[in-house]
Amino acid sequence: MPQILVVEDNNDLAFGLRNNFEIEGYEVCVESNGKHGLERAQTANPDLIILDLMLPGLDGFHFLRELRAGGSGIPVLILTARGEEADKVRGLKLGADDYVTKPFGVLELIARVEALLRRSERFSGGESGLHAVEQIGDIEVNQATRTVHRGGESVALTPKEFELLIALLRRRGAVASRLDLMQEVWGYSSAVVSRTVDTHIAELRRKLEAEPASPKHILTVRKLGYRLHRENGDRRPPSPAPPRV
């Protein structure tokens, strides 16, 4: 039974969320204080966290920063009344996986949670069609441990940055459109945040490229999207020999 941690200081909303998710078969625990919620996340290791941004004790942004700094890859869905795009982008950059803006529909929220849990299981299970360890120049990507090293040094990626990197790797050098990446990594087809993909690509370049302004690996294909380039050529499987006539 998947366990969801709800960190929300509105008692009525938290009660409603608990009831609805328990009806759907989830185990739910609730914390109304950001600091206590972070402690519960670190000790209970839930399958997913629904997180409000405006919290006593520790706000949602600091919650996310500390959770990811500790190496946790638990999927986090931000639940917030804030409508400004900058706040949503900031939350995503700090490691949130998705967000829903209040007021919201319960059915949509449940669908988002189910999609996040499915993607989390898929990536943790290594079902991406890639080798356990992939090399891109001096960058090493280990799917089994969800770790990335550059020049032998560990690089801390957020869960969404790691999944975006895997999505590019899976294409073996082929171009991925922004819409393709939104569908594969975030699980929906319309750009809820207009520059979500671009923002995460910029962060990947900052962390993985020697010169982010002139990237050698994570390339922009004008008017199409992005592709991954390896210094020694893209590793594509050999083409089958043509049939003999």
C-alpha positions in Angstrom: 0.0 0.0 0.0 1.6 3.3 -1.1 2.2 5.8 1.7 1.6 9.5 1.1 2.8 12.2 3.5 0.7 15.4 3.4 2.4 18.5 4.8 -0.4 21.1 5.0 -1.4 23.5 7.7 -5.0 23.9 6.7 -6.6 21.3 8.9 -9.9 21.1 6.8 -8.0 20.6 3.6 -5.6 18.1 5.1 -8.5 16.1 6.5 -10.2 16.1 3.1 -7.1 14.9 1.4 -6.6 12.2 3.9 -10.1 10.9 3.4 -10.0 11.0 -0.4 -6.6 9.2 -0.6 -7.6 6.6 2.0 -10.7 5.8 0.0 -8.4 5.2 -3.0 -6.4 2.7 -1.0 -3.4 4.9 0.1 -1.9 5.1 3.6 -1.8 8.7 4.6 0.0 10.6 7.3 -0.4 14.3 7.9 1.9 17.0 9.3 0.9 20.7 9.7 4.4 22.0 10.4 7.1 22.1 7.8 9.9 21.2 10.2 8.0 18.2 11.6 7.0 17.2 8.1 10.6 17.1 7.0 11.5 15.0 10.0 8.7 12.6 9.2 9.8 12.4 5.5 13.3 11.6 6.5 12.4 8.9 9.0 9.2 7.3 7.4 10.5 7.5 3.8 7.0 7.8 2.3 6.3 6.9 -1.4 5.2 10.5 -2.2 4.9 13.9 -0.5 2.1 16.4 -1.1 3.6 19.7 0.1 2.1 23.1 0.8 4.5 26.1 0.3 3.3 28.4 3.0 4.0 26.4 6.2 4.9 27.3 9.8 8.2 26.1 11.1 9.8 25.6 7.7 8.3 26.8 4.4 8.0 24.5 1.4 11.0 25.9 -0.4 13.3 25.2 2.5 11.7 21.9 3.0 12.5 20.9 -0.6 16.1 22.2 -0.4 16.8 20.2 2.8 15.1 17.1 1.5 17.0 17.0 -1.7 20.3 18.0 -0.1 20.0 14.9 2.1 19.9 12.8 -1.1 16.2 11.9 -1.0 14.5 11.1 -4.3 10.9 10.9 -2.9 8.5 12.4 -5.5 7.1 15.7 -4.3 3.9 17.4 -5.5 3.6 21.0 -4.5 0.1 22.1 -3.5 -0.1 25.9 -3.3 -2.3 28.9 -3.5 0.5 30.8 -5.2 -0.2 31.4 -8.9 3.0 33.2 -9.9 5.1 31.3 -12.4 8.3 32.3 -10.7 7.2 30.4 -7.5 6.4 27.3 -9.5 9.7 27.4 -11.4 11.5 27.9 -8.1 9.8 24.9 -6.6 10.6 22.8 -9.7 14.3 23.9 -9.6 14.5 23.0 -5.9 13.4 19.4 -6.7 9.6 19.3 -6.9 8.2 16.9 -9.4 4.9 18.5 -10.1 2.4 21.0 -8.6 -1.3 21.7 -8.4 -2.6 25.2 -7.7 -5.4 25.8 -5.2 -8.3 25.6 -5.7 -8.0 22.2 -7.5 -10.1 19.2 -8.4 -9.6 16.2 -6.2 -9.8 13.8 -9.2 -7.0 15.8 -11.0 -4.8 15.7 -7.9 -5.3 11.9 -7.5 -4.4 11.4 -11.2 -1.3 13.5 -10.8 -0.2 11.5 -7.7 -0.8 8.2 -9.6 1.3 9.4 -12.5 4.1 10.4 -10.2 4.1 7.1 -8.5 4.1 5.2 -11.8 7.1 7.2 -13.1 8.9 6.7 -9.8 8.5 2.9 -10.0 9.6 2.9 -13.7 12.8 4.8 -13.1 13.7 3.1 -9.9 13.2 -0.3 -11.7 15.6 0.7 -14.4 13.1 0.0 -17.3 14.6 2.6 -19.6 16.3 0.4 -22.2 19.8 1.7 -21.3 22.9 0.1 -19.9 23.3 0.2 -16.1 26.1 2.8 -16.5 26.1 5.2 -19.5 29.1 7.5 -20.4 28.8 10.9 -22.0 32.3 12.3 -22.3 33.6 12.6 -18.8 30.0 12.3 -17.4 29.0 8.9 -15.9 25.3 8.1 -15.3 24.4 5.2 -13.1 20.8 4.2 -13.3 20.8 1.6 -10.6 22.0 4.1 -8.0 20.5 7.2 -9.7 23.9 8.9 -9.4 25.9 11.1 -11.8 29.6 11.8 -11.8 31.5 14.3 -13.8 35.3 13.9 -14.0 35.1 11.5 -11.1 33.2 14.0 -8.9 29.7 13.5 -7.7 27.0 15.8 -9.2 23.8 16.3 -7.3 20.8 16.3 -9.7 17.2 16.7 -8.6 14.9 13.8 -9.5 13.4 15.6 -12.5 16.8 16.6 -13.8 17.9 13.0 -13.6 14.8 11.8 -15.4 15.3 14.4 -18.1 18.8 13.3 -18.6 17.6 9.7 -18.9 15.0 10.7 -21.4 17.6 12.3 -23.6 20.0 9.4 -23.2 17.3 7.0 -24.2 17.0 8.6 -27.6 20.7 7.8 -28.5 21.3 11.2 -30.1 17.9 11.7 -31.7 16.1 15.0 -31.2 13.5 15.2 -28.4 10.9 17.9 -28.7 9.8 19.9 -25.6 6.4 18.4 -25.8 7.9 14.8 -25.9 10.0 15.7 -22.8 7.0 17.2 -21.0 5.0 14.1 -21.6 7.7 11.6 -20.7 9.2 13.4 -17.6 6.3 15.4 -16.2 3.5 13.2 -17.4 1.2 15.8 -19.1 1.0 17.1 -22.6 0.5 20.9 -22.2 3.2 23.2 -20.8 1.6 24.2 -17.4 4.8 26.2 -16.8 5.8 27.6 -20.2 9.6 27.1 -19.7 9.7 24.1 -17.5 11.8 22.0 -19.9 14.1 24.9 -20.8 14.7 25.7 -17.1 15.7 22.1 -16.3 17.9 21.9 -19.4 19.7 25.1 -18.3 20.3 23.5 -14.8 21.6 20.3 -16.4 24.1 22.3 -18.5 25.2 24.3 -15.5 25.9 21.1 -13.5 27.3 18.9 -16.3 28.9 21.1 -19.0 32.4 22.6 -18.7 31.0 25.7 -20.5 27.2 25.9 -20.0 26.9 28.8 -22.5 28.6 26.7 -25.2 27.5 23.1 -24.4 29.2 20.1 -26.0 26.7 17.5 -24.9 23.2 18.8 -24.2 22.5 20.6 -27.5 19.6 22.8 -28.7 18.1 21.9 -32.1 16.6 25.1 -33.2 12.8 25.0 -33.5 12.7 21.3 -32.7 14.0 20.6 -29.1 17.1 19.0 -27.6 19.5 16.2 -28.3 22.4 14.6 -26.4 25.8 14.4 -28.1 28.7 12.2 -27.0 32.2 13.3 -27.8 33.1 10.0 -29.4 29.9 9.8 -31.4 26.5 8.8 -30.3 26.2 5.2 -29.3 23.5 3.8 -31.4 22.9 0.1 -31.9 24.4 -1.1 -35.2 21.9 -1.1 -38.1 20.9 -4.6 -39.2 22.4 -5.8 -42.4 20.1 -5.6 -45.4 18.5 -8.9 -46.3 20.1 -10.9 -49.1 18.0 -11.2 -52.2 
